[in-house]
Amino acid sequence: APQPDHLNRELLYGLLDSYLKNDVVSIQESIVHHVEFTLARSRYKFDTREAYFAAAHSLRDRLIERWNDTQAWIKHKDPKRVYYLSMEFLMGRTFLNALHNLGVMQPYQHALSGLGYDMEKVQQAERDAALGNGGLGRLASCFLDSMATLNLPAWGYGIRYEYGMFRQVVSEGFQKEQPDYWLTFGYPWEIQRPHVAYPVKFYGHVSVHESQDGRQNFVWNAGEEVTAVAYDNPIPGFKTPSTINLRLWAAKPCQEFDLEAFNTGDYVSSIIDKQKAETITSVLYPDDKTFEGKELRLKQQHFMVSATLQDIVRRYKEQHETFDAFPEKVAMQLNDTHPTLGIPELMRILMDENHLGWTRSWEITTKVFSFTNHTVLPEALEQWPVSLVEKLLPRHMQIIYDINWRFVQELEQNHGISGDKLGSMSIILDTEYGKMVRMAYLALVASHTVNGVAAIHSKLIKETIFKEFHDIWPEKFQNKTNGVTQRRWLAQCNPPLNRLITETLGTEAWITHLDLLKGLAAHAEDETFQQKWAEVKVEAKAKLASLLKDLTGDDLNMDAIFDVQVKRIHEYKRQFMNILSVALRYDRIKSMTEKEKEEVVPRVVIIGGKAAPGYDMAKRIIKLISAVSETVNNDPDVGDLLKVYFVPDYNVSLAEVIVPGSDLNQQISTAGTEASGTSNMKFAMNGSLIIGTMDGANVEIAEEIGEENMFIFGVGAQEVPALRSQREYLQVDPQFQHAVNLIQNGHFGWADYFSPLIESITGSRDWYLLANDFESYLDAQERVDQEWRDKASWTRKSILSTAGSGKFSSDRTIHEYAEDIWGVEPLPPTIPE
Ligand code: GPW
């Protein structure tokens, strides 16, 4: 393929140094330029939000410069590229991250303050891009940051939802969902690409044509066609000009009008019909881990992978004559099963549009896909009705049947499997409601690798949900323990700690080599260092306190333990157990004499998180937390020994304040249920101590930080199945019973409304084993209080938490994916002398 020969490195990266200048005056000129010509406001009069948009546009120019150069450089070198396919990217804000990664924080700060604007306030004007539910979507965003920073030739692909994660309003303790129309004032970080557009087909039927050489040709005559338009989001690496692309697709009506309908005179209703295309990308499904089976969701999945695969194949074909090199040039990671339709879609493109034949197409397909599983909870596993797939994607359903047929043959012939076991491994499951497609099995059969997201989780999938597959293909299974980006989750969100770490280690190299944090351990015993560490924590706590003051009007007790549990509300995460222990703590304080109260360690309990709109139990848990909060916070007997707050609308931007400001964080899922967890890593990095179970990544965090520096409790994953089957015989701990009684007897009001919650943890119904773990949990809480009384010891553990968190950088995770799964290598942009 032709390569423009002027694309040499000298020219490419010479440009970066000479075009947009980053001195304060040049930046001010560019901001004012955007005020006048992009926003069309007067350069003499613009408000804080306009200052944000103008500064964002000025920064966008600098991102585009790097983005263009990076993309041209990658194209020139044509290395193997990795594509990260995800239905969610939970990006949060971009401004501060871009300033930091481009290394232009200082000049922008000066430029803005010179114009009369405060960076902190300007930065707050940005709305979060919340195109994700929680951990899975945020992981995808951390991965993009690491892929850019590691100079990988990588792309993210997803959907540009017009409504992101709903805004949570809590009114009288009840969650209300409000639409997040985040694009209202325009989104300065995206670049619309009207010319990067592909048709995406739905419905219709398949016809077979005999070709001249006697081969069967399948033609899909679609019943509906929409256009996918690309919106590119530049993702800058830290301390590298490398800027990769997150390409999000938006659905638009297709250009070719149904002329017949237009000519019959019903012009207006024909237009309105066309407009319906746009609903495909209108809203993010806000349920974390409950499979719903909605047609629109299946449409979204196909829309995303179809546009993405057309784009990837087009890019490949631009530079290659045949498909021979496709597996050496393309790796695709499926973020859970949500993009699994990419598998039959690639098969369809290769067979029906490029006439490669089954064997060759399958050989290629099985070399390019790999898949990550993020949960063992059965209710989250996707199973689409065959009838629905058949209706929406008739050709894909045929291909899935063919894949399954050959797979079952292989099981019989090569693995000697027959009878019931064949049925249990089949991609197609027969149920009383009809046949279902098990998406995880489809992903497993076609992927060269499947991975879990923490060591314990990767072990569990081999023993439980994918056991039979592990038996035949042990070599397909890997572990890739999750990580988070230390740029956003330490360097940017906690500047005082950033400065202290850099000063102590004598280098800021930890921002790209997080392992260096272990150098802090040598200072853990040092009293003056402990003093400085404690001061930094107080500063971060003050920021969190001020956030809560704005929300509630209360002044927090700064001597209290700031005890935080923030994550999606789910029964398996056991926010209920947390609030039960708070109720008990309250009851204990109530019965104390003034003298006894002097010994109490004060606590501020902060809980936040969204419930899926249809998840009734989760919504009752929110109401319970609010009810306990109401009673406790207004009880003069308690004063500031105990406060409880439910923080509404927990999101990425709030996390950036809450995580650094916490002393203690709760990671208390029933062992074996939380695949990894990632907030645990963010908290540990910021010196917050973990109270938690031996679940998910907590296990590996304990290996790194030391169990003695955490508050570990509860039964292990291996014991859970037996305990579950013995639940009805459990001798319930009296303290547990007492806490339950308080709620049941209406101590916090709403007793009737809470009774389904109580039932859910009673006797044999207690699926998540709250009763089993409660005593051990209270004991761990007691150890927390004891530890807090010894300030030096607590601070030492806090330092060791940060020091031991080096493994949990997403840089390490991505490096492992690149080496062990994708086979892609860094392509550092070489800057000439
Ligand atoms: F169900 N996770 C999530 F596995 O945030 F798909 N949403 C989801 O829909 C799923 C998983 C799914 C989370 C896991 O619960 C968490 O343990 C993990 O740390 C995170 O994904 C990233 O791997």
Residues whose N, C-alpha, C, O or C-beta is under 5 A from the ligand:
A	BS01	GPW	G134 G135 L136 L139 D288 K289 D336 H374 T375 A380 V453 E674 A675 S676 G677 T678
